[in-house]
Amino acid sequence: MEIMTVSEFKAHFSDAIKKVIAGEEIRISYGKKKEVVARLVPKSQKPQNKRKIGLLDGKSKVSFTNSFKITEEKFLDL
């Protein structure tokens, strides 16, 4: 993993892309504190952990009856 500032990333964009293609992760830092604001990872790299869908995941249930109908216009608020 390499950390580059925004200006370094802009100046060496092609080299950074080559490193990512080779399997390396590039982190991009920004500002006076050099805080990492982005990661550039290879396309084939899998996410490290699963993301939860919402705060109530597994704590609630939604069901619709067969009589529930809404037009596309109403759904799209047209």
Gaussian input, Z-matrix of N, CA and C with variables (Angstrom, degrees):
# hf/3-21g

backbone

0 1
 N
 C     1     B1
 C     2     B2     1     A1
 N     3     B3     2     A2     1     D1
 C     4     B4     3     A3     2     D2
 C     5     B5     4     A4     3     D3
 N     6     B6     5     A5     4     D4
 C     7     B7     6     A6     5     D5
 C     8     B8     7     A7     6     D6
 N     9     B9     8     A8     7     D7
 C    10    B10     9     A9     8     D8
 C    11    B11    10    A10     9     D9
 N    12    B12    11    A11    10    D10
 C    13    B13    12    A12    11    D11
 C    14    B14    13    A13    12    D12
 N    15    B15    14    A14    13    D13
 C    16    B16    15    A15    14    D14
 C    17    B17    16    A16    15    D15
 N    18    B18    17    A17    16    D16
 C    19    B19    18    A18    17    D17
 C    20    B20    19    A19    18    D18
 N    21    B21    20    A20    19    D19
 C    22    B22    21    A21    20    D20
 C    23    B23    22    A22    21    D21
 N    24    B24    23    A23    22    D22
 C    25    B25    24    A24    23    D23
 C    26    B26    25    A25    24    D24
 N    27    B27    26    A26    25    D25
 C    28    B28    27    A27    26    D26
 C    29    B29    28    A28    27    D27
 N    30    B30    29    A29    28    D28
 C    31    B31    30    A30    29    D29
 C    32    B32    31    A31    30    D30
 N    33    B33    32    A32    31    D31
 C    34    B34    33    A33    32    D32
 C    35    B35    34    A34    33    D33
 N    36    B36    35    A35    34    D34
 C    37    B37    36    A36    35    D35
 C    38    B38    37    A37    36    D36
 N    39    B39    38    A38    37    D37
 C    40    B40    39    A39    38    D38
 C    41    B41    40    A40    39    D39
 N    42    B42    41    A41    40    D40
 C    43    B43    42    A42    41    D41
 C    44    B44    43    A43    42    D42
 N    45    B45    44    A44    43    D43
 C    46    B46    45    A45    44    D44
 C    47    B47    46    A46    45    D45
 N    48    B48    47    A47    46    D46
 C    49    B49    48    A48    47    D47
 C    50    B50    49    A49    48    D48
 N    51    B51    50    A50    49    D49
 C    52    B52    51    A51    50    D50
 C    53    B53    52    A52    51    D51
 N    54    B54    53    A53    52    D52
 C    55    B55    54    A54    53    D53
 C    56    B56    55    A55    54    D54
 N    57    B57    56    A56    55    D55
 C    58    B58    57    A57    56    D56
 C    59    B59    58    A58    57    D57
 N    60    B60    59    A59    58    D58
 C    61    B61    60    A60    59    D59
 C    62    B62    61    A61    60    D60
 N    63    B63    62    A62    61    D61
 C    64    B64    63    A63    62    D62
 C    65    B65    64    A64    63    D63
 N    66    B66    65    A65    64    D64
 C    67    B67    66    A66    65    D65
 C    68    B68    67    A67    66    D66
 N    69    B69    68    A68    67    D67
 C    70    B70    69    A69    68    D68
 C    71    B71    70    A70    69    D69
 N    72    B72    71    A71    70    D70
 C    73    B73    72    A72    71    D71
 C    74    B74    73    A73    72    D72
 N    75    B75    74    A74    73    D73
 C    76    B76    75    A75    74    D74
 C    77    B77    76    A76    75    D75
 N    78    B78    77    A77    76    D76
 C    79    B79    78    A78    77    D77
 C    80    B80    79    A79    78    D78
 N    81    B81    80    A80    79    D79
 C    82    B82    81    A81    80    D80
 C    83    B83    82    A82    81    D81
 N    84    B84    83    A83    82    D82
 C    85    B85    84    A84    83    D83
 C    86    B86    85    A85    84    D84
 N    87    B87    86    A86    85    D85
 C    88    B88    87    A87    86    D86
 C    89    B89    88    A88    87    D87
 N    90    B90    89    A89    88    D88
 C    91    B91    90    A90    89    D89
 C    92    B92    91    A91    90    D90
 N    93    B93    92    A92    91    D91
 C    94    B94    93    A93    92    D92
 C    95    B95    94    A94    93    D93
 N    96    B96    95    A95    94    D94
 C    97    B97    96    A96    95    D95
 C    98    B98    97    A97    96    D96
 N    99    B99    98    A98    97    D97
 C   100   B100    99    A99    98    D98
 C   101   B101   100   A100    99    D99
 N   102   B102   101   A101   100   D100
 C   103   B103   102   A102   101   D101
 C   104   B104   103   A103   102   D102
 N   105   B105   104   A104   103   D103
 C   106   B106   105   A105   104   D104
 C   107   B107   106   A106   105   D105
 N   108   B108   107   A107   106   D106
 C   109   B109   108   A108   107   D107
 C   110   B110   109   A109   108   D108
 N   111   B111   110   A110   109   D109
 C   112   B112   111   A111   110   D110
 C   113   B113   112   A112   111   D111
 N   114   B114   113   A113   112   D112
 C   115   B115   114   A114   113   D113
 C   116   B116   115   A115   114   D114
 N   117   B117   116   A116   115   D115
 C   118   B118   117   A117   116   D116
 C   119   B119   118   A118   117   D117
 N   120   B120   119   A119   118   D118
 C   121   B121   120   A120   119   D119
 C   122   B122   121   A121   120   D120
 N   123   B123   122   A122   121   D121
 C   124   B124   123   A123   122   D122
 C   125   B125   124   A124   123   D123
 N   126   B126   125   A125   124   D124
 C   127   B127   126   A126   125   D125
 C   128   B128   127   A127   126   D126
 N   129   B129   128   A128   127   D127
 C   130   B130   129   A129   128   D128
 C   131   B131   130   A130   129   D129
 N   132   B132   131   A131   130   D130
 C   133   B133   132   A132   131   D131
 C   134   B134   133   A133   132   D132
 N   135   B135   134   A134   133   D133
 C   136   B136   135   A135   134   D134
 C   137   B137   136   A136   135   D135
 N   138   B138   137   A137   136   D136
 C   139   B139   138   A138   137   D137
 C   140   B140   139   A139   138   D138
 N   141   B141   140   A140   139   D139
 C   142   B142   141   A141   140   D140
 C   143   B143   142   A142   141   D141
 N   144   B144   143   A143   142   D142
 C   145   B145   144   A144   143   D143
 C   146   B146   145   A145   144   D144
 N   147   B147   146   A146   145   D145
 C   148   B148   147   A147   146   D146
 C   149   B149   148   A148   147   D147
 N   150   B150   149   A149   148   D148
 C   151   B151   150   A150   149   D149
 C   152   B152   151   A151   150   D150
 N   153   B153   152   A152   151   D151
 C   154   B154   153   A153   152   D152
 C   155   B155   154   A154   153   D153
 N   156   B156   155   A155   154   D154
 C   157   B157   156   A156   155   D155
 C   158   B158   157   A157   156   D156
 N   159   B159   158   A158   157   D157
 C   160   B160   159   A159   158   D158
 C   161   B161   160   A160   159   D159
 N   162   B162   161   A161   160   D160
 C   163   B163   162   A162   161   D161
 C   164   B164   163   A163   162   D162
 N   165   B165   164   A164   163   D163
 C   166   B166   165   A165   164   D164
 C   167   B167   166   A166   165   D165
 N   168   B168   167   A167   166   D166
 C   169   B169   168   A168   167   D167
 C   170   B170   169   A169   168   D168
 N   171   B171   170   A170   169   D169
 C   172   B172   171   A171   170   D170
 C   173   B173   172   A172   171   D171
 N   174   B174   173   A173   172   D172
 C   175   B175   174   A174   173   D173
 C   176   B176   175   A175   174   D174
 N   177   B177   176   A176   175   D175
 C   178   B178   177   A177   176   D176
 C   179   B179   178   A178   177   D177
 N   180   B180   179   A179   178   D178
 C   181   B181   180   A180   179   D179
 C   182   B182   181   A181   180   D180
 N   183   B183   182   A182   181   D181
 C   184   B184   183   A183   182   D182
 C   185   B185   184   A184   183   D183
 N   186   B186   185   A185   184   D184
 C   187   B187   186   A186   185   D185
 C   188   B188   187   A187   186   D186
 N   189   B189   188   A188   187   D187
 C   190   B190   189   A189   188   D188
 C   191   B191   190   A190   189   D189
 N   192   B192   191   A191   190   D190
 C   193   B193   192   A192   191   D191
 C   194   B194   193   A193   192   D192
 N   195   B195   194   A194   193   D193
 C   196   B196   195   A195   194   D194
 C   197   B197   196   A196   195   D195
 N   198   B198   197   A197   196   D196
 C   199   B199   198   A198   197   D197
 C   200   B200   199   A199   198   D198
 N   201   B201   200   A200   199   D199
 C   202   B202   201   A201   200   D200
 C   203   B203   202   A202   201   D201
 N   204   B204   203   A203   202   D202
 C   205   B205   204   A204   203   D203
 C   206   B206   205   A205   204   D204
 N   207   B207   206   A206   205   D205
 C   208   B208   207   A207   206   D206
 C   209   B209   208   A208   207   D207
 N   210   B210   209   A209   208   D208
 C   211   B211   210   A210   209   D209
 C   212   B212   211   A211   210   D210
 N   213   B213   212   A212   211   D211
 C   214   B214   213   A213   212   D212
 C   215   B215   214   A214   213   D213
 N   216   B216   215   A215   214   D214
 C   217   B217   216   A216   215   D215
 C   218   B218   217   A217   216   D216
 N   219   B219   218   A218   217   D217
 C   220   B220   219   A219   218   D218
 C   221   B221   220   A220   219   D219
 N   222   B222   221   A221   220   D220
 C   223   B223   222   A222   221   D221
 C   224   B224   223   A223   222   D222
 N   225   B225   224   A224   223   D223
 C   226   B226   225   A225   224   D224
 C   227   B227   226   A226   225   D225
 N   228   B228   227   A227   226   D226
 C   229   B229   228   A228   227   D227
 C   230   B230   229   A229   228   D228
 N   231   B231   230   A230   229   D229
 C   232   B232   231   A231   230   D230
 C   233   B233   232   A232   231   D231

   B1=1.4424
   B2=1.5305
   B3=1.2959
   B4=1.4625
   B5=1.5172
   B6=1.3217
   B7=1.4612
   B8=1.5186
   B9=1.3290
   B10=1.4596
   B11=1.5232
   B12=1.3282
   B13=1.4582
   B14=1.5264
   B15=1.3067
   B16=1.4633
   B17=1.5279
   B18=1.3282
   B19=1.4736
   B20=1.5295
   B21=1.3344
   B22=1.4666
   B23=1.5274
   B24=1.3354
   B25=1.4647
   B26=1.5209
   B27=1.3346
   B28=1.4646
   B29=1.5237
   B30=1.3332
   B31=1.4608
   B32=1.5311
   B33=1.3311
   B34=1.4740
   B35=1.5320
   B36=1.3195
   B37=1.4624
   B38=1.5284
   B39=1.3206
   B40=1.4673
   B41=1.5261
   B42=1.3317
   B43=1.4640
   B44=1.5271
   B45=1.3301
   B46=1.4598
   B47=1.5280
   B48=1.3230
   B49=1.4679
   B50=1.5260
   B51=1.3134
   B52=1.4754
   B53=1.5270
   B54=1.3330
   B55=1.4629
   B56=1.5260
   B57=1.3270
   B58=1.4653
   B59=1.5211
   B60=1.3079
   B61=1.4654
   B62=1.5265
   B63=1.3374
   B64=1.4626
   B65=1.5345
   B66=1.3385
   B67=1.4510
   B68=1.5201
   B69=1.3218
   B70=1.4565
   B71=1.5305
   B72=1.3219
   B73=1.4512
   B74=1.5235
   B75=1.3333
   B76=1.4546
   B77=1.5284
   B78=1.3277
   B79=1.4620
   B80=1.5184
   B81=1.3372
   B82=1.4583
   B83=1.5222
   B84=1.3397
   B85=1.4668
   B86=1.5225
   B87=1.3485
   B88=1.4589
   B89=1.5277
   B90=1.3053
   B91=1.4523
   B92=1.5128
   B93=1.3250
   B94=1.4611
   B95=1.5202
   B96=1.3225
   B97=1.4662
   B98=1.5270
   B99=1.3267
   B100=1.4704
   B101=1.5360
   B102=1.3265
   B103=1.4577
   B104=1.5206
   B105=1.3270
   B106=1.4626
   B107=1.5215
   B108=1.3441
   B109=1.4634
   B110=1.5241
   B111=1.3489
   B112=1.4662
   B113=1.5173
   B114=1.3359
   B115=1.4584
   B116=1.5208
   B117=1.2971
   B118=1.4583
   B119=1.5182
   B120=1.3258
   B121=1.4605
   B122=1.5252
   B123=1.3353
   B124=1.4639
   B125=1.5269
   B126=1.2969
   B127=1.4626
   B128=1.5270
   B129=1.3175
   B130=1.4578
   B131=1.5263
   B132=1.3408
   B133=1.4632
   B134=1.5175
   B135=1.3238
   B136=1.4526
   B137=1.5182
   B138=1.3406
   B139=1.4639
   B140=1.5272
   B141=1.3309
   B142=1.4555
   B143=1.5197
   B144=1.3117
   B145=1.4509
   B146=1.5252
   B147=1.3335
   B148=1.4541
   B149=1.5150
   B150=1.3191
   B151=1.4620
   B152=1.5145
   B153=1.3153
   B154=1.4554
   B155=1.5169
   B156=1.3049
   B157=1.4547
   B158=1.5247
   B159=1.2958
   B160=1.4523
   B161=1.5178
   B162=1.3090
   B163=1.4590
   B164=1.5253
   B165=1.3157
   B166=1.4557
   B167=1.5234
   B168=1.3210
   B169=1.4569
   B170=1.5226
   B171=1.3117
   B172=1.4542
   B173=1.5170
   B174=1.3211
   B175=1.4561
   B176=1.5249
   B177=1.3128
   B178=1.4518
   B179=1.5232
   B180=1.3085
   B181=1.4570
   B182=1.5244
   B183=1.3225
   B184=1.4596
   B185=1.5169
   B186=1.3135
   B187=1.4633
   B188=1.5252
   B189=1.3112
   B190=1.4581
   B191=1.5199
   B192=1.3271
   B193=1.4517
   B194=1.5183
   B195=1.3178
   B196=1.4663
   B197=1.5186
   B198=1.3305
   B199=1.4643
   B200=1.5343
   B201=1.3382
   B202=1.4645
   B203=1.5198
   B204=1.3263
   B205=1.4646
   B206=1.5150
   B207=1.3111
   B208=1.4548
   B209=1.5288
   B210=1.2967
   B211=1.4626
   B212=1.5295
   B213=1.3022
   B214=1.4664
   B215=1.5269
   B216=1.3330
   B217=1.4555
   B218=1.5291
   B219=1.3376
   B220=1.4581
   B221=1.5290
   B222=1.3237
   B223=1.4737
   B224=1.5206
   B225=1.3293
   B226=1.4594
   B227=1.5167
   B228=1.3251
   B229=1.4546
   B230=1.5272
   B231=1.3485
   B232=1.4688
   B233=1.5066
   A1=108.67
   A2=114.79
   A3=121.19
   A4=108.98
   A5=116.67
   A6=121.68
   A7=108.13
   A8=116.10
   A9=122.48
   A10=108.75
   A11=116.87
   A12=120.00
   A13=107.74
   A14=116.19
   A15=120.64
   A16=110.15
   A17=117.35
   A18=119.79
   A19=111.58
   A20=118.07
   A21=120.34
   A22=110.09
   A23=115.33
   A24=119.72
   A25=111.03
   A26=117.22
   A27=120.78
   A28=111.11
   A29=116.81
   A30=120.49
   A31=112.24
   A32=117.24
   A33=121.17
   A34=111.37
   A35=115.77
   A36=121.23
   A37=112.28
   A38=117.24
   A39=120.75
   A40=111.30
   A41=116.81
   A42=120.13
   A43=110.82
   A44=116.34
   A45=120.37
   A46=110.62
   A47=117.14
   A48=121.23
   A49=110.33
   A50=117.44
   A51=120.86
   A52=111.12
   A53=116.77
   A54=120.17
   A55=110.84
   A56=116.75
   A57=120.60
   A58=110.12
   A59=117.79
   A60=121.61
   A61=110.02
   A62=116.26
   A63=121.20
   A64=111.94
   A65=117.43
   A66=120.48
   A67=115.27
   A68=118.28
   A69=121.42
   A70=110.88
   A71=116.26
   A72=121.90
   A73=108.79
   A74=116.49
   A75=122.30
   A76=107.53
   A77=116.73
   A78=121.13
   A79=108.18
   A80=116.20
   A81=121.31
   A82=108.33
   A83=114.95
   A84=120.33
   A85=110.01
   A86=114.59
   A87=119.95
   A88=109.84
   A89=116.56
   A90=122.67
   A91=114.06
   A92=114.40
   A93=120.43
   A94=112.34
   A95=116.22
   A96=120.24
   A97=112.72
   A98=116.19
   A99=122.49
   A100=111.17
   A101=115.42
   A102=121.18
   A103=110.28
   A104=117.25
   A105=121.44
   A106=108.18
   A107=115.43
   A108=120.73
   A109=112.86
   A110=116.88
   A111=119.25
   A112=110.01
   A113=114.12
   A114=120.85
   A115=107.97
   A116=116.29
   A117=122.19
   A118=105.79
   A119=116.56
   A120=121.30
   A121=110.17
   A122=117.02
   A123=119.33
   A124=111.16
   A125=116.06
   A126=122.00
   A127=111.33
   A128=116.98
   A129=121.18
   A130=113.39
   A131=118.02
   A132=120.94
   A133=110.32
   A134=116.20
   A135=121.44
   A136=109.99
   A137=117.28
   A138=119.65
   A139=109.93
   A140=116.82
   A141=120.72
   A142=112.63
   A143=118.75
   A144=120.55
   A145=109.13
   A146=114.79
   A147=119.51
   A148=110.29
   A149=115.08
   A150=120.76
   A151=109.13
   A152=116.64
   A153=121.25
   A154=109.24
   A155=115.55
   A156=121.04
   A157=107.42
   A158=116.64
   A159=121.57
   A160=114.50
   A161=114.71
   A162=120.95
   A163=112.77
   A164=117.37
   A165=120.74
   A166=113.18
   A167=117.59
   A168=121.72
   A169=110.19
   A170=116.61
   A171=121.75
   A172=113.88
   A173=119.35
   A174=122.47
   A175=112.46
   A176=116.78
   A177=119.05
   A178=109.49
   A179=115.36
   A180=120.58
   A181=108.22
   A182=116.80
   A183=122.36
   A184=107.76
   A185=116.01
   A186=119.45
   A187=108.94
   A188=115.77
   A189=122.58
   A190=108.38
   A191=116.69
   A192=120.39
   A193=109.58
   A194=115.45
   A195=120.09
   A196=111.87
   A197=117.75
   A198=120.83
   A199=112.50
   A200=118.00
   A201=121.34
   A202=109.02
   A203=116.18
   A204=120.41
   A205=109.19
   A206=115.94
   A207=121.89
   A208=107.10
   A209=116.59
   A210=119.58
   A211=109.42
   A212=115.79
   A213=120.66
   A214=110.82
   A215=116.69
   A216=120.68
   A217=111.34
   A218=115.99
   A219=120.24
   A220=110.11
   A221=116.65
   A222=120.95
   A223=110.77
   A224=116.50
   A225=121.33
   A226=112.39
   A227=116.12
   A228=123.34
   A229=112.07
   A230=115.11
   A231=120.43
   A232=111.12
   D1=131.99
   D2=178.80
   D3=-121.08
   D4=142.55
   D5=176.51
   D6=-109.71
   D7=127.02
   D8=179.52
   D9=-124.47
   D10=145.33
   D11=171.90
   D12=-76.10
   D13=166.66
   D14=179.59
   D15=-58.83
   D16=-43.97
   D17=-178.89
   D18=-66.32
   D19=-38.35
   D20=176.23
   D21=-64.77
   D22=-41.58
   D23=-179.94
   D24=-62.13
   D25=-43.58
   D26=178.67
   D27=-64.09
   D28=-41.07
   D29=-177.15
   D30=-71.71
   D31=-28.85
   D32=-175.61
   D33=-122.63
   D34=38.46
   D35=-175.81
   D36=-56.72
   D37=-48.66
   D38=-177.92
   D39=-61.67
   D40=-41.20
   D41=178.42
   D42=-64.83
   D43=-39.43
   D44=179.25
   D45=-63.62
   D46=-42.85
   D47=178.38
   D48=-62.22
   D49=-42.17
   D50=178.30
   D51=-60.86
   D52=-39.79
   D53=178.86
   D54=-66.05
   D55=-39.62
   D56=178.45
   D57=-65.56
   D58=-42.09
   D59=177.78
   D60=-60.57
   D61=-34.76
   D62=179.32
   D63=-76.05
   D64=-5.37
   D65=175.48
   D66=108.10
   D67=3.06
   D68=-178.41
   D69=-88.87
   D70=150.55
   D71=176.24
   D72=-98.67
   D73=135.10
   D74=178.17
   D75=-114.27
   D76=129.11
   D77=174.62
   D78=-107.94
   D79=140.07
   D80=-176.03
   D81=-113.02
   D82=125.20
   D83=-179.62
   D84=-105.17
   D85=157.46
   D86=-174.50
   D87=-147.45
   D88=146.45
   D89=173.26
   D90=87.67
   D91=179.08
   D92=-178.38
   D93=-64.74
   D94=-33.17
   D95=-179.08
   D96=-83.36
   D97=-3.49
   D98=-178.50
   D99=54.15
   D100=43.69
   D101=179.70
   D102=-74.23
   D103=132.99
   D104=178.67
   D105=-69.84
   D106=123.17
   D107=-177.28
   D108=-114.89
   D109=-10.84
   D110=-178.33
   D111=-155.59
   D112=157.05
   D113=174.45
   D114=-129.00
   D115=137.81
   D116=175.39
   D117=-113.22
   D118=113.96
   D119=-174.86
   D120=-122.22
   D121=155.44
   D122=177.12
   D123=-61.35
   D124=146.97
   D125=-178.44
   D126=-59.42
   D127=-34.07
   D128=-176.15
   D129=-78.56
   D130=-11.08
   D131=-178.08
   D132=-71.55
   D133=128.04
   D134=-179.77
   D135=-81.66
   D136=151.33
   D137=175.19
   D138=-60.50
   D139=144.86
   D140=-175.93
   D141=-73.93
   D142=-30.38
   D143=178.22
   D144=-147.57
   D145=156.69
   D146=-179.03
   D147=-73.50
   D148=145.61
   D149=177.65
   D150=-94.17
   D151=137.22
   D152=175.57
   D153=-79.51
   D154=143.17
   D155=177.20
   D156=-95.11
   D157=92.63
   D158=175.62
   D159=81.52
   D160=163.40
   D161=-178.34
   D162=-74.27
   D163=-26.63
   D164=-176.77
   D165=-97.02
   D166=16.52
   D167=-179.20
   D168=-56.32
   D169=121.97
   D170=179.20
   D171=81.21
   D172=-2.95
   D173=-177.51
   D174=-106.76
   D175=-5.99
   D176=-177.98
   D177=-145.03
   D178=168.20
   D179=-179.44
   D180=-142.55
   D181=138.92
   D182=177.70
   D183=-122.17
   D184=133.67
   D185=175.84
   D186=-139.25
   D187=149.55
   D188=-179.65
   D189=-119.40
   D190=137.66
   D191=176.49
   D192=-78.66
   D193=163.75
   D194=179.82
   D195=-65.23
   D196=-24.08
   D197=-178.43
   D198=-82.74
   D199=-6.02
   D200=179.21
   D201=-73.73
   D202=118.75
   D203=-179.69
   D204=-138.48
   D205=144.35
   D206=176.88
   D207=-146.95
   D208=138.45
   D209=179.79
   D210=-76.83
   D211=158.62
   D212=177.87
   D213=-61.25
   D214=-38.57
   D215=-179.87
   D216=-62.43
   D217=-44.08
   D218=179.15
   D219=-66.46
   D220=-41.51
   D221=178.92
   D222=-61.06
   D223=-41.15
   D224=-179.16
   D225=-85.73
   D226=0.17
   D227=179.76
   D228=57.29
   D229=47.73
   D230=179.78
   D231=-94.83

